Amino acid sequence: MPAFHETTETYRPGARTLPRHYYTSPEIYAEETERIFTRSWQCLGRADQIPAAGDYVRHAIAGESVIVLRDQGGTPRAFYNVCRHRGTRLCEPDRGHLSETIQCPYHAWTYTLDGRLIGAPHMNEVAGFDKRDYPLRAVALETWEGFLLANLAADPEPVAQALGPLVGRFARFNLARLGSARRISYEVNANWKLIFQNYSECLHCPIIHPGLAQLAPYTSGANDLVEGPCLGGYMIITRPGGSLTQSGRACGVPVGELPASDQQRAYFYSILLNLLLSLHPDYVMAHTLWPDGVGRTRIHCDWLFHPDSLVRPDCRPDDAVEFWDITNRQDWHICELAQAGIDSRAYTPGPYSPRESVPAAWDREYLRILGHTA
């Protein structure tokens, strides 16, 4: 486990919320698409969504349709969903199974699962045509702790460099081996940044989440990542041996070999601008965020458990799912109210308090990546 530096010294006097146009302007959203969503690593969810060779899922990233599949050798791969002949979409369903090839439904150009063109009717009649010149366009894809990360950039930043202090940080939580007990998808009428900012502080918890505040007081714990693209820290779980669930009790076996301190902590991290990761002693919750225009965000939430928790009769994953589904919907509602207020001409940036230092740090990183000054 890397050195853990607990600190709350992230507050910068004078920090203020972002101006209105960052949440309402189509021009800003277009700039985000070009400078952030097409150039940064995006979490696509868990690698076990494509468990077998030939399994695929289709993702929309920055307006692009991307096929994510497992090839015949078991390697995850990602390709633009575009035929090299006349640009036709290759796969229509959001998920499915391919035998050993991908065939274009228009003129039957055919590709192997590793992207090579092996069939192009009548192109042998074209002088100089070589199938090797027309593979599917690949999208950079990496696996990290059981998650799939994709990047549309032609020469993306190495994923280890992008993740920085997170590399190896969660080894004790056994993330790669965890299995999903449930996924719930949400549509939120709020700008994607409001979701991140809300997640990054718990000053609102006693008001919006009284159940959460009782189990983990917002004044407990500390932040340990306070600058950069990965931010967060922990709160203390007040009940000995408990967790953040409807009952307040642990609902599964420990996710890994955790030290005593971690058995009383819930960690919360915002990661790489589309992943929110919440780590508890008995389960992990992961949100992936997908902006859908200026004022709308799609969110997929997965609850991950040790394999034993998914089969043991004395474990109840739904205890965590129910707790966070209620909490999530409380968050989405307040974010929608925030969006509605920011849409007003009366809105102007307001001051952050010391308890909102992490969302202020998130804003700074966002502006840095966008190339704007505060």
N, C-alpha and C positions, 0 to 999 in steps of 0.2 A: 504494500500500500504506500503511495507517495506521501511525502510529508504533508501534514494537515495543518494549515495555518488558519486558526480561527480568528476572525476579525469582524468588527462592525464599523471599522474606520473607512467607510466608502462615501460618506456624505460630503458633498461639496456645496457650501453655502451659495445660495443664488440659483441653484438648479431649478429649472422650470419645465413644465410639460411642453410637448411639441406644438408648434402653431397649427391652426385649423387645416390648412391646405394639405398637410401630411396625411390626413384622414379622409379628405373629401375630394381631392383633385385627381381626375383621370390622368393628367400629365404626370403627376408623381407616381401613380400606379404603373404607368407605362415605363417610367424610369426605373422603378423597382424591378419590374419584369426583366428589363435589359441588364441592369447592373447587379442585381441580387439573385433572382430566381434562375437565370440562365448561366450564372457563373459560380454559384456556390453549391456545396454538397447538400442534397435534399434527402431526408429520410423517407423511404418508401414503405416502411413497416418491417415486419419480420421476414427472415429468409424462409421460414417454414410455410409461407404462403405458396411457395413453389416446391413442394416436398420431393417430387419425382421427376425424372427426365421427361421432357416434353410438356410439363405443366407451365402455364404462363399466366400472367396478369397484365392488364393494360393500365398504365398510369398517364395522367395528364400533368405535364410539368411545363409551366410557363407557356401554356398554349400549345405545346407539342404533345403528340400521342407517342408514348414509348412502350414497347413490348419488353417485359422482363420475364425471362424464362430460365429453365435449367436445361443445359444441353445434354447430349448423350453420355458425356463423361462426368456429369454431375456438377459442372461449373455453372454458377449463375451468370447470365449475360443480359445485356440490355441493348436494344436497337430502336432507332426511329421506326415508327410504324408506316414506312413509306417504301413502296416498290421502286427499284432503280430503273424500271422501264419507263413508265409514264406517271409515276408518283402516286399510284393508287394505295389506299389503306389496305394493309394485309390482313389484320385481325379486327373484327367488329365487336365481338363479345368482350366484356370486361375481364373475363377469365375463361380458361378452358384448357384443353390438352391437345398437343400436337403429336403426331406419330413420330416421324423422323425428319420431317421437312416442314417448311412454311411455303405455301403456294399462293401466289397472287390470284384473286378471284376474277381478274380482268382478262389477262392474256397468259396466265399459267407460268409466269416466271417462277422458278422454284429454288428455294434456298435451304441449306442445311441449318441445323439449330445453332451452329457456331457462325452463321452468317454468310457462308460461301454460296455463290450462285452456281447451281449445278444443272439447271434447265432453263432454256430460253428459246422457245419455238421459233424456227426459221431464221434465227440470228446467225446460223452457220452459213447463210447465204450472203451475209454482210462482210465485205472484205475487211480484214483486220480486227474483227470483233473477237474479244478474248473474255471469257467468263470471269477470269481472275480480276478484271478491271472493275467489276460491278458487284462487290459484296454489299450486304446491308450496311447502312451507316451505323456504326457502333456508338453507344453512349457509355461513358466511364461509369463503372459499377464496382463498388467495394462492399465487403461484409465487415461489420464492426459489432462485436458483442451480440451476434445473432440478428442484427438489423441490416437491411440493405440500404446503401447510400448511393445516390446517382448524381452525376454532374454533367450538364450539357456543354460545358466549355470544351473547346478543342484541346486545350492544354491545361487541365485543371490543377489547382493546388494539391499537392499530395495530401491524402486524407489524414495521415498521422499529423501533419503540420496544422491542418485545419482544426483537428480535435485538440491538439496541444496538450493541456494538463489532464485531459480525460483518458489518454492512452494508458491502460492498465489500472486506472483509478478504481474501477468497479469490479475488479477480479473476484473479490470476496463475495459478491452478490450472484456469481454464477450465471450471469445474464444469458450467455449463449445457449445454455441448456434449458432455460425456462420455456414453458409452453403456454399458449394463450387459452384462458378459460372462457373469455368473452370478448367480443368487439361491439361497440356501440358507435354509430356515426351521428354527427350532429350538423345542422345547418344554422349558422349564427349570423344574424344581420348586424354585423359589426366589422370594422376594419381589422385585419389580422394583427396589427401591432397592438391593439387594445387587449387582445387575448394574451399576448406575451407580457405586457405591462401588468395586467391583473394578476397573472400567475407569479410574477416576480416580487410580490409583497403580500403580507398578511395583515396589514393594518386594517383592512376591511373585514377580516374574519369574524370578530365579535358581532358585527352588525349583520353581515350577509350569511355567515356560516356559524351559528352558535354551537352546533353539534361538533364541528371541527375544532372550534376554539376551546371547547371543554376537554377534548382529548389531547390537544397539543396547543398550549397557549402561544399566541403570536409573539410574545416577549421572550420566549425561551429560545435556546440555541444560538446560532451564529452563522454568518456567511463566511465561506472559505474561498470562493471564486468571485472576485469583485470587479474585474475589468476584462474586456475581451468578448469573444463570441460565445463563450460558455460561462454562465453565471449561476450562482446559487449557494445553498448551504443547507442547514438542517433545523428542525424543531424537535423538542423533547416530547416523547409520548409519556403522558403522566402515569398511566396505569402500568404497573410492573407486569411484564410479559404480555402486554396488550398490543393493540395495533389501531390503525384508523379504519374502523369498520362500524357497521350499525350497532353491534353489540359492545364494541370497545375491546373485544377479545381478539386474539390471533385467530385467523381463519384458515391457516395452512401451516405446513411445516416450514422451518427456516429455509430461505432461498439458498443459503450457503453457510460456510463456516464463518460466522460473524463474531467479532469480539463483543464483550459485554456492553460496551458503549453503544454499538450499533443496534443492539437489541432494544434500546429505548429511544431510537431516533428515527425520524422520517426525513429523508433527503429530497430536495427539490432543485432541479437544474433545468435551465433553458439552454438549448444546444443548437448551434448552427442555423438559427433562424427558422426552423420548422419543426423542431422536436422539443417536447416537454417531458422530462423523465422524473418520475417520483418513485423513490426506493424506500420500501418498508421492510421490516424484518421478515415478513411472511409472503410478500408479493411485491411486484413492481408494476407501476402503471405508466403507460406511454401514450402521449398524445402526438399525433402528426397533424400539422396545420397546412391547409391548402387555400390560399387566397383565391377568391372567385369574384374579382372586380373590387372596386374601391370599398364598398360597404357590406361585403359578404364573405364569410369564411367557412369552409368545410373542415370538420375536425373528426378524425378517427381516433378512438380511444381503445386501447388494448390492456387487459389485465393479465399479467404474466405470473405463473406459479411454478414452483418446483414440480417436476413430473409426479412425485408421490402425492402431492396435494390434489392432483386431478383425478386420482383413483381411490384415495382413502376415504372411507365413509365418515370418519370423524372430522374431516375437513369440509369447510363450507365457503368456497370462493365467492358465492353470491353475497356473502356478508360484506365483502369489500366492494363488489360491483354496485350493490344497492346504495351503499354509503356515498361512493363517489359519483354515481349517476345523479343523485340528489344535489350533491355539492357542485358538480359540473353545471347542471341546469341553473343553479343559483348564480354561478359565475357568468354563464352566457347571457342571462337576463340582465345583469348589471352592466355587462359590456354593451349590450344593445341600448340600454338607457344612456350610457356614456356616449355612444355613437350619435344617438338622437340629440343629445345636448350639444355635442361638438358641431353638429350640422348647423346649429343656430349661428346667426351673425353676432349674437351676444357673446359667444365663446372667445376668450383670449387665454393664452397660456397662464397656468397657475403655478404657485411654488410647490416644490416637493418638500416633504418633511424628512428628518433623519431616518424615519422608518420606511422611507421610499427610496433609499439610496440605490438599490439594485435596479428598479425600473429606470432611474436616472442614468445609471451606467449602461443599461441596455440601449437607451436613446442615443447615448454618445457613440456606442459601437455601430448602431444603425446609421447614424449620420456619417461616420467615418467611412463605412463601406459604400454608402451612396455618393461620397465625395462632397458632402455639404458641410458647412460650418455651423456650429451651434448658434 
